[in-house]
Amino acid sequence: MTETTVGVPLRADARRLAGHLAGMVVAMVVGMLLLGPLWRAGTALLGGADVLARADVGALVMATDMGLGMAAWMWHRGHGWAATAEMVAVMYVPFLLLLPAWWGGLVGDDALMLGGHLLMLPAMALVAVRHRHAHPAPARRHPVAAAVARRWPTGLALLMTVDLWVAPTVFAPWTLLVLPAGYLLLGTWRRQWGDRRNLAWQLAGLAGWGGLAGGALLAPDGLAGVLVGAGWLGHAAWDVAHHRTGRVVPRGYAEWCAVLDVAVGTTTLLAVLTG
C-alpha cells in the first residue's frame, strides 16, 4: 500500500472525527441555550436564584445542560451507551477536579469556568478517538419520540420562551424589525427572489413592521407595549402563511418562528396588563 493510499483513510478518519466533535460542541451549546431558561424559571419560582448564581453550582448546572444536549445528540446518531456515558462524564470531570481548589479559595470564579472548559476539550477529543472506529447505525425510535423529533421547531421555540411565561417582559419596539429581516436574509440566502412578487411581499412586510415599530417608539409606554405585542402576534399569521406555501423560508423556520411569535406576543401583552 502506497503512502498516498494510506493517507486517504487517515484523512477520512480525521474528517469524521472533526465532524463528530463539531456536532457535539453544537449539541453542548444548544443544551445550554435550551435548558438555561428552565433553570432560571425554576429557581425564580422556588426562590433559589442566589444558589444558582454560585460559581460551583453554575458550573455543575452548565455541565448538566451540556451533558443532556450531548446525550440527546449521540442517541440520535445511534452511539452506544458506553460512549455516550463517557462523553457525558467529560462534561463534569474537569469541573470536579477544579472545585476543591475553588472551595479552598485557591482559584476564582473565572479560573474555574475557564479551566473547566480548557480541560474539557482535549478530554472530549480523547473519548472521541477512543470510539473513532465505531460506525453507529441510526437508532430505532419510539413513534412518540419520532413525532417529537419531527416537531423540533415547536419544541425549540417553547424551550426558548419558558422564562417569559414566568416573568413576562415588554420587548423593545426595535425587535419588530427582526421579524421581517429574518425572512429577507433567509430568502436572499436561499435565492428566493426569482419571483419578484416574493420580494415585493417581504419589502411590504418590512415597511409594515417598521411602521409599527416607529409608532411604538412614539407612543406612551402602555400603548407601545400593546403595539409590540400585537406586532409579534401578527407576524405569527405571516409565519403560518409561509409555512403553508413553503416559500422564502424553510418550513421548519416558519414553524419555529410562529410558535416563538405567539409566545413573545402573548407574554408581552401579559406584561402590559400586569404592569
N, C-alpha and C positions, 0 to 999 in steps of 0.2 A: 504494500500500500504506500503510495507516494505521500510526500509531505502535504501536497495540495489536497488530496482526498481525505487525509486525516484532519486537515483544518476545517473542512466543510461541516462535519458533525460537531466539532468543537464550537464553531461559530453558531450553529443551530442551537446547541445546548445553552450557550451564553445568551442568545436572544430569548429563548424560552424562559431562562432563569430571570433575566431582566424584566420580561413581561409579567412573570409571576410576582416578582417583588413590587413592580409598579401597581399591579392590580390590588395587592394587599395594602399598599400605602393609601391608595384611593379609598379602599374599604375602611381603613382606620379613620381617615378624615371624615368620611360620611358618617361613621358611627358616632364620632364626637359631635358633628353638626346636628344629627337627628336626636341623639339621646340627651344632649346638653339641656335643651328646653324642658325635658321631662324631669331631670334632676332639679332644675330651678323651680319648676312649678310645684314639685313635691315638697321641697324644703320651704317654699313660701307658704304652703298650706299647713305644714307641720311646725313652722316656726324654727327651722333649723338652718337658716341661711348663714349664720355665723359659723356653724360647724363646717358647712361646705366651703367656706372661704379659707379654711386652714390649708396650708400647703400640702401636708401629708394626706389629708382626706381628699383634696383636689387631685393629687397625683394618682391615688388609687381609683378614684371615680373615673379619671381620664383613662387609666389602664383598662377599666371595665368597659367603657364605651368603645375603645379601640378593639378590645378583645371580642366583644359581641359583633362588631362590624366585621372583624377578621373571620370569626367562626361562620357567620352567615355567608360570606363570600366563598370560603373554602367548601362549605356544604353545597353551595350552588354549583361549584366547579367539580364536585364529586370526590374531593380528597378524603382520605381515611381519618378515623377519629384520632389515631396516634399523632399523625402530622398536624392535625388541627389543634389538639391539646398542647403539643409542643410550641406551636406558634402563638397560641393564646398565652401560655406561660411566659413567653418572651416579653409580653406587654407588662407583666408585673415584676419579674425578677430584677431588672435594673433599678426600679424604684425601691424594692425591698432591700437591695444591697446598700442603697444610699440613705434610707430612712434612719438607721441607727445614728449615723453621723449628724443628720438633721436634728433628731431628738436631743443629741448631745450638744447642739449649738456649734458644731464644727463647720457646717455648711449652711448657707442661707437658702431662701425660697427659690431664687433664680438658679442657684447651683444645683438644687435638687431636680428641678424641671429640665434644665439643660443637660445635666449629666445623665439623667434617666433616658432622654431621647438619644443622646450620643452613644450610649451603651446599647440601646435597643436596636439600632440599625445594623451593626455588624452581627449581633445575635440573630436577627431575622435572616440575614444572609447565610449564616451557618446552618440554621434549620432548613432553609430552602435548598442549600447544596446537599444536605443530608438526604433529602427526599427528591432530588432533581430527576432521578430516573423513573419516578412514578408517572404513569400516563393515565390519570384518572378518567373514568367514563362518567358522563353526566348521571347524577343520582336520580333514581325514580322518586317522584314526589307525590305526596298525597294530593288528591283532587282539590282539597281546600287550600293547601299550600300553593298549588299551581294557579288557582284562581286569585289568591292574594298577590302572587308574583305578577300576574297579568295586570293587576290594578295598582302596580307600584307607584305610578304618578300620584294617585289619590292618597296612598299611604304616606308618601314623602311629604305632600302638602299638609296633611293632617299633623304629622310629627313636627313639621317646621312651625306650626301655629298653635301648638298646645299651650304655650305660656301666654298667648294673647287672650285665651278664654279665662285664664286665672287672673291676669292683670291687663284688662283692656286698655289699649293705647290709641290716642288720636294721632294718626300718621300725618306727616307734614304734607302740604299741598304739592310740593315738587315730586313726591313719589308717584303722582298720577302720570307724570311724563315717562316713567319707566315702563308703563304698560304698553303704549304703542311703540316705544323704542325697541322693546324686545322683539316685536313682530317684524319691524323694519330690519333689524340686524340679522335675524334668522332668515328672513325672506331673501335678503341680499346674499347671505352665505349659501343658501340653497338655490340661488338663481331662479327666483320665482317671478321675476318681473318681465318675462317674455310676454305675458298677457298684461298690458298696461292698465287694465281695469283693476287688477290686484294691487298694483302700486298706487293707483288713484284712491282706492278704498283705504289703504294704510295711511296715506298722507291726510286723508279726510279724518281718520281716527286720531292722528297726531294733532291736527288742528282742534278737534273736538275736546280731547282730554287736556290739551294745552290751554284752551279757553277756560275749561273747568278749573284747572289749577290756578290760572290767573284770577278767576273770580273768588276762589277760596283764599288767595293771598290778600285780597282787598276786603273780604267780608269780616264781620265780627267773629270772635273765636267760636261761639256755638254754631253759627251758620257755616263757618269754614269747615268744622268737623263733619257736619251733615253733608256738605258738598263732597268732601274727600271720601266719606263712606259710600255715598251714592255713586261716586266715580268708580270705586273698586267693584261695587256690586254690578254696575252697568257693564264693566269690562268682562264680567263672568259670562254675560249673554254673548258678547263678542267671541269669547273662547269657545262656547258651545257651538256657535255657528261655524267657526273654523274647524272644530273637531268633526262636525258632520261632513264638511266638504273635503277635508284633508288637504286644503291648500295653504300655502305660505309657510306654515309651521308644521312640524310632525304632530301627529295626533296625541302622542304621549305628552308633549309640551303643552298642548291646548288643554288636555285633561288636568294636568298638574296646575296650570295657571287658573283654570276655572275654580277648582277647589280652594286654592290659595286666595283668590279674589273674594270668594264668598266669605271665607273666614276673616280676612282682613277687613272687608267692608262691614260685616256684621259686628265685629268686635269694636271697630271704630265708632259705629253708631251707639253701641252699648256704652262706650267710654263717654260719649257726649251726654247720653241720658243720665248716667250715674255720676257725672262730674259736676 
